[in-house]
Amino acid sequence: MTRRYSEVDVFSPVAFLGNPVAVVHDAEGLTSEQMQRFAKWTNLAETTFLLPPTTAAADYRVRIFSATQEFPFAGHPTLGSALAWLRAGGVPQRPGEVVQECGAGLVRVRVDEQMLAFEAPPLTRFEPVGEPELEQVAGALGIQRSRIVDASWLVNGPGWIGVRLANAAEVLALRPDPAGLGSLCIGVVGEHAPGHDARFEVRAFLGDDPVWEDPITGSLNAGLAHWLRESGEPVGGGYTAAQGTAIGHEGRVTVSYEGDRIWIGGHAVVCVHGEVTL
């Protein structure tokens, strides 16, 4: 069956310098096995499949797959799917806001032309990382354990372990061994010196995945935003994070705090729109 298909570049105002997501529209009738097989074939970090919602509160439902597994939630696929749905003729129930149904529940997405932001879902695991796991994390990153300033579980879909280093230069200097990651999902953050256009530099490493360094990662940045605020970092009303620098991307993620709510935003551009036979 022929279905509409899009590829959207997310978290960069410049096309082809963000993080691409593949979006299959009109995905009714596809099995989980077919979705997983196609997601592996695209060779992108994630592929999404748009479906009719099962609740009147949502505008559409999405299923999100990496090359190896399905996620209940992921950040850049949420923004990319929302823009693809709108550009394909979707009309939200509330102007300027799309409500996405996914495995993690309902996620609100604000839309202002090509600038989108999702309301970060709650963390389902937020606690210190045990010492044996930290030794494994340090080994996977190729650094001494003593260089890890702080660490926390940041699970909101993917099972992130957040790691803080002394500064952005240390983050950019990391040369992890993909084979050493095992099944770990590690997100690393360090602060830039004053004068940089971003407050923090972020990198994301994915074990057991052919795309082992993710260019720009919404779910990780959502978890980091929660952790930084809860740990007492003076983040004020928000900040900008850079990601993808080490691998030739120019990702920028905006973090906004509104009371207890955290919004994760960035630009998105539809770069490919056509058809796929599935």
Residue pairs with C-beta under 8 A, 6 or more apart in sequence:
1 29
1 277
1 278
2 275
2 276
2 277
3 24
3 25
3 26
3 27
3 275
3 276
3 277
3 278
4 24
4 25
4 26
4 88
4 273
4 274
4 275
5 22
5 23
5 24
5 25
5 272
5 273
5 274
5 275
5 276
6 22
6 23
6 25
6 84
6 87
6 88
6 270
6 272
6 273
6 274
7 20
7 21
7 22
7 23
7 44
7 270
7 271
7 272
7 273
8 20
8 21
8 23
8 79
8 80
8 81
8 83
8 84
8 268
8 269
8 270
8 271
9 15
9 16
9 17
9 18
9 19
9 20
9 80
9 268
9 269
9 271
10 18
10 19
10 20
10 21
10 76
10 79
10 80
10 216
10 218
10 266
10 267
10 268
11 18
11 19
11 76
11 79
11 215
11 216
11 218
11 243
11 244
11 251
11 252
11 253
11 266
11 267
11 268
12 18
12 19
12 216
12 244
12 249
12 250
12 251
12 252
12 266
12 267
12 269
13 114
13 252
13 267
13 269
14 250
15 269
15 271
16 271
17 244
17 249
17 250
17 251
18 76
18 215
18 216
18 244
18 249
18 250
18 251
18 266
18 267
18 268
18 269
19 45
19 76
19 214
19 215
19 216
19 217
19 244
19 249
19 251
20 44
20 45
20 80
20 271
21 44
21 45
21 46
21 47
21 48
21 76
21 77
21 80
21 81
22 39
22 42
22 44
22 46
22 47
22 48
23 47
23 48
23 49
23 50
23 80
23 81
23 84
23 85
24 30
24 35
24 38
24 47
24 48
24 49
24 50
24 276
24 278
25 50
25 84
25 85
25 88
26 50
27 35
27 49
27 50
27 51
27 63
27 278
28 51
28 52
30 49
30 278
32 63
32 70
34 278
35 47
35 49
35 63
35 65
35 70
36 65
36 69
36 70
38 47
38 276
38 278
39 46
39 47
39 65
39 66
39 67
40 67
40 68
43 67
43 210
43 211
44 211
45 66
45 76
45 206
45 209
45 211
45 214
45 215
46 64
46 65
46 66
46 71
46 74
46 76
46 77
47 64
47 65
47 77
48 62
48 63
48 64
48 65
48 77
48 80
48 81
49 62
49 63
49 65
50 60
50 61
50 62
50 81
50 84
50 85
51 60
51 61
51 62
51 63
52 60
52 61
53 59
53 60
53 61
53 101
54 61
54 101
55 101
55 106
57 99
57 101
57 106
58 99
58 100
58 101
58 106
59 85
59 90
59 92
59 93
59 98
59 99
59 100
60 81
60 85
60 90
60 98
60 100
60 101
61 100
61 101
61 102
62 77
62 78
62 81
62 100
62 101
62 102
63 70
63 102
63 103
64 70
64 71
64 72
64 73
64 74
64 77
64 78
64 102
64 103
65 71
66 206
66 209
66 211
67 209
67 210
67 211
68 208
68 209
70 103
71 77
71 103
71 157
71 158
71 219
72 102
72 103
72 104
72 157
73 102
73 103
73 104
73 107
73 121
73 156
73 157
73 219
74 157
74 158
74 218
74 219
75 118
75 217
75 218
75 219
75 220
75 221
75 222
75 264
76 216
76 217
76 218
77 218
78 100
78 102
78 107
78 109
78 118
78 218
79 109
79 116
79 117
79 118
79 218
79 265
79 266
79 268
80 268
81 100
82 98
82 100
82 109
82 111
82 116
82 118
83 111
83 114
83 116
83 268
83 270
84 270
85 98
86 92
86 98
86 111
87 270
87 273
88 273
90 98
92 98
92 99
92 111
93 99
96 110
96 111
96 112
97 108
97 109
97 110
97 111
98 108
98 109
98 111
99 106
99 107
99 108
99 109
100 106
100 107
100 108
100 109
100 118
101 107
103 157
104 121
104 156
104 157
105 121
107 118
107 119
107 121
108 118
108 119
109 116
109 117
109 118
109 119
110 116
110 117
110 118
110 263
110 265
114 267
114 268
114 269
115 265
115 266
115 267
115 268
116 265
116 266
116 267
116 268
117 254
117 256
117 263
117 264
117 265
117 266
118 218
118 222
118 263
118 264
118 265
119 261
119 262
119 263
120 156
120 222
120 223
120 225
120 226
120 261
120 262
120 263
120 264
121 156
121 157
121 222
122 156
123 154
123 155
123 156
123 223
123 226
124 155
124 156
125 153
125 154
125 155
125 159
126 152
126 153
126 154
126 155
126 226
126 227
126 230
127 152
127 153
128 151
128 152
128 153
129 137
129 151
129 152
129 153
129 161
133 161
134 145
134 148
134 151
135 145
136 182
136 184
137 148
137 151
137 161
137 163
137 184
137 186
138 144
138 145
138 147
138 148
139 180
140 176
140 177
140 180
140 181
140 182
140 184
140 186
140 205
140 207
141 163
141 174
141 176
141 186
141 188
141 205
142 174
142 175
142 176
142 177
142 180
143 174
147 165
147 166
147 170
148 163
148 164
148 165
149 164
149 165
149 166
150 163
150 164
150 231
151 161
151 162
151 163
151 164
152 161
152 162
152 227
152 231
153 159
153 160
153 161
153 162
154 160
154 161
154 162
154 187
154 220
154 223
154 224
154 226
154 227
155 223
156 219
156 222
156 223
157 219
158 185
158 219
158 220
159 185
160 185
160 186
160 187
160 204
160 219
160 220
160 223
161 184
161 185
161 186
161 187
162 187
162 188
162 189
162 220
162 223
162 224
162 227
163 186
163 187
163 188
163 189
164 188
164 189
164 190
165 171
165 188
165 189
165 190
166 190
167 190
167 191
167 192
167 193
168 190
168 191
168 192
168 193
168 196
168 200
168 201
168 242
169 190
170 190
171 188
171 189
171 190
171 201
171 202
171 203
172 201
172 203
172 245
172 246
174 188
174 203
174 246
176 186
176 205
178 205
178 212
181 205
181 206
181 207
181 208
181 212
182 207
182 208
183 207
183 208
184 205
184 207
185 204
185 205
185 206
185 207
186 204
186 205
186 207
187 202
187 203
187 204
187 205
187 217
187 220
187 223
187 224
188 202
188 203
188 204
188 205
189 200
189 201
189 202
189 224
189 228
189 241
190 200
190 201
191 199
191 200
191 201
192 198
192 199
192 200
192 201
192 242
196 242
197 240
197 242
197 252
198 239
198 240
198 241
198 242
198 252
199 235
199 239
199 240
199 241
200 224
200 228
200 239
200 241
200 242
201 241
201 242
201 243
201 245
202 217
202 220
202 221
202 224
202 241
202 242
202 243
202 253
203 213
203 243
203 246
204 213
204 214
204 217
204 220
204 243
205 212
205 213
205 214
206 212
206 213
206 214
213 246
213 247
214 220
215 243
215 244
215 247
215 249
215 251
216 243
216 244
216 249
216 251
216 253
216 266
217 243
218 253
218 264
218 266
221 241
221 243
221 253
221 255
221 264
222 262
222 264
224 241
225 235
225 255
225 257
225 262
225 264
226 262
228 235
229 235
229 257
229 262
235 255
235 257
236 257
237 256
237 257
238 254
238 255
238 256
238 257
239 255
240 252
240 253
240 254
240 255
241 252
241 253
241 255
242 250
242 251
242 252
242 253
243 249
243 251
243 253
244 250
244 251
245 251
251 266
252 266
252 267
253 264
253 265
253 266
254 263
254 264
254 265
254 266
255 262
255 263
255 264
255 265
256 262
256 263
256 265
